[in-house]
Each structure stands twice: as structure tokens, then as C-alpha cells.
Amino acid sequence: MNSIVLVGRLGKDPETKQTPNGNTVTTMCIAVDRVGKDKQKETDWIDCTAFAKTGEIISGYCKKGSQVGVVGSLQTRTWKDDNGKNHKFTFVMVDKVELMGKAPEATEQSGDVPFEM
């Protein structure tokens, strides 16, 4: 089973691009805190990728500092560069995102974000 659930804050604004075949892909990096050595708080920076509507929701409602919950799977991509050197990139492929706290445009009347994707 390959399933991961994370709650954290975006370290920078999400980046959205279109693939050559017209699909939307959004990337983001979230800061996730954990207890490390000597019971001190440590932060892990987790790269995440979301496609289609999920990515559109992230890019439309999230910005640096937004708190999100993500559910997805851990994936790894490997490749060789032009010099023959091997590279490895591990990230979370986001299946579901929950916007936590107030949306950037939220007012006192609108309150918390009323949906998840």
C-alpha cells in the first residue's frame, strides 16, 4: 500500500503549467513539522504535484503560507542527464487536497473554506 497524508504550509506560491497535451499540472512544496532530536521541532520540505481540477483548486485558492492537507501517494522518478549521471526525485502525487483555515480572499463573514477536493 502506498498512501501518504500530510498537513503543512506552502513554502511559496504554487506553480501551474500546461502539459503539451493540454493537461494542467500544479507543483508546490509544503513545510511539514515533526519532532526531531532532543524533542526539537524540525521541518521537512515535501514536493507535491497535482493534476487537473485538484491542481486548479490549489493554484486558485492557495498561496505562500496557506495551510493544506494532502492525501496521495509517494512516487519516485529517476533519469540520466546528458553526462550520464543518475538523478532521483521523490514527491507526493496529490489525489485529494483540503484547504485548511481561511482562504486568502476570506472575510469575517465567509469563514473557513467550505470544501475539499
C-alpha positions in Angstrom: 0.0 0.0 0.0 1.3 3.4 -1.0 -0.6 6.1 0.8 0.5 9.3 2.4 -1.4 12.0 4.4 0.3 15.3 5.2 -0.7 18.7 6.7 1.6 21.6 6.2 2.0 25.1 4.9 3.1 26.2 1.4 6.7 27.5 1.3 6.0 29.5 -1.8 3.2 30.2 -4.2 2.1 27.0 -6.2 3.3 26.9 -9.9 0.8 25.8 -12.6 1.8 24.8 -16.1 0.1 23.1 -19.1 1.5 19.9 -20.4 2.0 19.6 -24.2 -1.4 17.7 -24.5 -3.2 20.5 -22.5 -3.4 19.0 -19.0 -3.0 21.2 -16.0 -0.2 20.3 -13.6 0.5 22.2 -10.4 3.6 21.8 -8.2 4.0 23.0 -4.6 6.3 22.5 -1.7 4.8 22.2 1.8 6.6 22.5 5.1 5.6 19.7 7.5 6.8 19.9 11.1 7.8 16.9 13.2 9.6 16.2 16.5 13.3 15.6 15.9 16.4 15.0 18.0 16.1 16.3 21.6 12.4 16.8 21.1 13.1 19.9 19.0 10.7 20.8 16.1 12.2 20.0 12.7 10.7 20.9 9.3 10.6 18.7 6.3 10.0 20.3 2.9 7.8 17.9 0.7 7.5 18.4 -3.0 3.9 17.8 -4.2 2.3 17.5 -7.7 -1.4 17.7 -8.6 -3.1 17.4 -11.9 -6.4 18.7 -13.5 -9.1 20.1 -11.2 -7.1 19.3 -8.0 -4.2 21.4 -9.3 -6.5 24.2 -10.4 -8.1 24.4 -6.9 -4.6 24.6 -5.4 -3.4 27.3 -7.7 -6.7 29.3 -7.4 -7.0 29.3 -3.6 -3.5 28.7 -2.1 -0.5 30.9 -1.8 2.7 31.0 0.2 1.8 30.3 3.9 -1.6 28.6 3.1 -2.2 25.5 5.2 -3.3 22.4 3.3 -3.9 18.8 4.0 -3.0 16.4 1.1 -3.7 12.8 0.5 -1.7 11.0 -2.2 1.0 8.5 -3.0 4.8 8.7 -2.8 6.4 8.5 -6.2 10.0 8.5 -7.4 11.3 9.5 -10.8 14.8 8.5 -12.0 16.7 9.7 -15.1 20.2 10.2 -16.5 21.4 13.6 -17.5 23.5 14.3 -20.7 26.7 13.4 -18.8 25.3 10.0 -17.8 24.8 11.0 -14.1 21.8 9.3 -12.4 19.3 11.5 -10.7 16.4 10.7 -8.4 13.4 12.9 -7.4 10.8 11.8 -4.8 7.5 13.6 -4.5 3.8 13.2 -3.4 1.3 12.7 -6.2 -1.7 14.5 -4.7 -5.1 12.8 -5.1 -7.0 14.9 -2.7 -6.4 18.3 -1.1 -8.2 20.0 1.8 -7.8 23.7 2.2 -7.4 24.4 5.9 -8.0 27.7 7.8 -9.2 30.8 5.9 -8.9 31.2 2.2 -6.7 34.2 1.1 -9.8 36.1 0.0 -11.9 35.1 3.1 -13.7 37.8 5.0 -15.1 37.6 8.5 -18.5 36.6 7.1 -17.2 33.8 4.8 -15.2 32.0 7.5 -13.4 28.7 6.7 -13.0 27.2 3.2 -16.2 25.2 2.8 -15.0 22.4 0.6 -12.3 19.9 -0.1 -11.2 18.4 -3.4 
